[in-house]
Structure formats: structure tokens, C-alpha cells
Amino acid sequence: MTALGRSLAVGVAGLAVAAALLLGGARASLAQGPTPPPSSDDAGAAGGPGASTYGCVESVPKGAQRPIVVDTFPQRGTSGWAATLSITVRHGKGERVLPSGLDLSSAVEAKKVLKQAGFAVPDQDGGAGAQLWTEPDDDKKPGATTHLELPVVLLPPNPGRNVMMLPPLPVAVARANGEIATVCTHDHPILVEDPIANTPDAMPKDNPGGIPQREEWTALKKALGWAALGLLAGAILAVLFWRKLNQPKPAPPPPPPRPPWEVALEELDEVRHAGLLELERYGEYFDRTSDALRRYLGARFGFDGLESTTDEILAALKKQAGGFIRFEAPREIGPDGLPRASFGPQPGIAIERVASFLRECDLVKFANLTPTPQQCSTSIATGEAIVRGTMPMSMGVGALLDEPAPEIDPVAAAQLRAPFTPPPAKPARVRSPYEPPDPEEEAAADATRAGDDAPSDDAPGAKPPPREPPEGGST
């Protein structure tokens, strides 16, 4: 083929391709409807605020900078499926894109335009709602960037392959002073294929199975929260109750100390009834009486009576026993108006009597003097008199008078004078007439009757019993 032929062939092929493109554009225009107005690029380049693009009207407040909008849309899609329009808005700091992503005043109009173009916006409460987020602030960038993704469903009016045009959509940006700026996206063509275009003899398919929905069970969440709180509170109360039950119980307070005069009188009574006089343990009798009185005087007037000597005890009594022990002979006024010695009973115990008792105890303890039973009885009676004479006024008012010392111990004398009383005889056993006879009792009864029948030694004519020969002799 010559060069001229090849050129003609190429020219014819180019004309055919051009004709095909023109026919395809005409069919797309007929399927789409009336020819849309100029695109937003032309409007933005030629217009400015107030320019209208296929139903979308831009409005930017006076003196405000127009936000920059960059939007992308896929070129191919499937009928009945969603295609996502991605919009990136660069605006000033302090401004924000409205949550709906569309201008509130023209949202209804935009939905109408989308429906006429063969697009549908899915329910925003479903799983294909629009998503809006703003990038974190960056000091190096002068403004802020917000991203918006809006899924739209492709619904071509005719089956088969269709070329559809996504119309411009308004995007609203709220400024810090309350003004709203509206900008429009670009129009985007998309080639929509039928889902069964490549399937020969396609048959309708059943609806897909149900997708499980996740529902937030707020009642169960609240119930579990309250149950967990109740278990925690119960565990805390159980731990506190267990600690309360297992904590060591405080020891009961000790009983109050007994008064020293009660202890002294009890010790002296124990000495009296210990039976030491019967066992002739006179020294121990005297020592226990002396220790009981010394211990009492120390506890009563605040000093160590057992570790103090007689002189130390008398000195302590002179300092601390005022009112209970007389240190001078009592005096009274006579008929002549002069004081004289009083021989009547006076309250308290004379210091001479206490000193005499202590020195007598020292003789028995340190000089190995053996006391007599009468001295023992006198010592315990003197000790009791000293204890009763130094008791508090409310405890022993009647005991504050000097009592003459008894000559002997009344308990010991009573024990010596008591006559011996033999134990009572065992009563004879009364035998029941219905009880069978006892051989031992019958033998004892026969022996008793035989003894009664035998002649008595005192009876006349009775023979005396034979006499036993002395040891070593013969009869």
C-alpha cells in the first residue's frame, strides 16, 4: 500500500472514532436530561459570591476568605451500590464545617437535584452515614483541614450501561462570628454498569440473608453495673464484719482493790482458825499476826510495812496517820478548871499501844522468845483492835473506842470447853414380814438368846470363869 493509501485509511478511522464519540455524548445527554449549567470551576473562576452551579449557590460573607474545597468521586460504579464522594475543605482556624456536611438552608434542594440526577443519599442513621472529622491543629499550617465522606447510591433510570453526572453539592462552613459560608463541589461523571451486564441469561436472585444487628442493651448494662456495685459493697461489709468478729476483745477491767482493813481482818481470822494453837506452833502464830498488821499499816498509810523496821513504821505513822492514832495522852478539864489526864474511852489508837505490839513481835521474831498461848490470843486481839481503830470513820465508828484486850482467845477457849459428843447410834434395821429369813441374822439371834439363858456372873451359884495362868507359869 502506498503512503497516500495509508493516510486515507487513518483519516477514515479517525472520522469514525469522532462520530462514535459524538453519538455517545448525545445519548448520554438524552439519558441525563437537560444540559446542566456550567461547572463550579467555571462559576468559581468567573463568578465569586452568589454564583449558581446547577442548583448550588455559593455565598461567602463580605471580607471573608473563601474556603478551598477539593473533592473526588470514582469514575466507575455499579447500579444499586454506593459510591463515596470525598470532600476536603481547607478553612481558617476557628471555623468549622457543619455536622451535616451540607448547607442547612439548601439541603432539601440538594437532595432533589441528586434524585433528578439518579442519585440517592442513604439514611444517615444506618451503616452508610456521612463521616466528618477535622485534623488536629498544627502551628506550622496557617489554617485547618476538615474531611467529609458522603456515600451516594447509584440509581440509573435505564438498565444496562449508563453515564451519570453527579451534580455539585453545597458545603457549609460556620465562622467564629456566626456567619455561614457556602461553597460548591465539582460535578463528576461516572460510568455505571449493570450488576448483571456481563452475566448471560441473568436471573433474579433472592434477597440476601438478614444481618444481625447490634443493639445496646442499656437495661442490662445498668443492672450489671448495680449488681457489681452491690457485690463490692457486700464484700466490703463482709470484710468489716469479719474484722469486727475477729478483733481481740478488750480485757475486762480488773476488780477494784479491796480495802486494806478487809484484807487484814481476813488474814487475822485465817490465823485464828488455822489450828496453830492446837499444834503448839506459837512462833508462827505470832509471826503471821505481826506480818498481817505490818502489811495493813503500810497499805493504809502509804509505806512498805513489811520492809520497814519498827522505828520506821512509828515515824511514818506520826507523819501520815494523824486523826487515827493518838500521839499524846488525852486530857480533859477538871472541876478546878485545870487540864488533867482522861481515863475514859477515846477515839483512835494510842501510839504506845502500836509500839508495844510491834516491839513484842520483834522480841518473838528476832530474840527467839517463845510466846505463850495467852500472849498469842492477846496479840491477835490487839491486831484486830488496831485495824478497827484505824479504819475510816464511815466504816468503823463503833470501833474507834479502845477495847480491853481479852485474856484468851475466845475461839480457842470455846474449843477447849466444848464437851465430847459421841456419834449417834445406828438405828436398828426393821425387817419386813414379807422378806425371806437371813441365815446370818437367825444365827445372831440364836446366839443372843443363848447368852440370855446362860447364868450371869453376878447371879448366886454361878461359877467364876477360869483364870489364865501368868506367862511362864503353870496352873
Secondary structure, 3 states (H helix, E strand, C coil): CCHHHHHHHHHHHHHHHHHHHHHHHHHHHHHHCCCCCCCHHHHHHHCCCCCEECCEECECCCCCCCCEEEEECCCEEECCCEEEEEEEEEECCCCEECCCCCCCCCHHHHHHHHHHHCEECCCCCCCCCCEEEECCCCCCCCCEEEEEEEEEEECCCCCCCEEEEECCCEEEEECCCCCEEEEECCCEEEEEECCCCCCCCCCCCCCCCCCCCCCCCHHHHHHHHHHHHHHHHHHHHHHHHHHHHHCCCCCCCCCCCCCHHHHHHHHHHHHHCCCCCCCCCHHHHHHHHHHHHHHHHHHHHCCCCCCCCHHHHHHHHHHHCECCEECCCCEEECCCCCEEECCCCCECEEHHHHHHHHHHHHHHHHCCCCCCHHHHHHHHHHHHHHHHHCCCCCCCCHHHECCCCCCCCHHHHHHHHCCCCCCCCCCCCCCCCCCCCCHHHHHHHHHHHHHHHCCCCCCCCCCCCCCCCCCCCCC
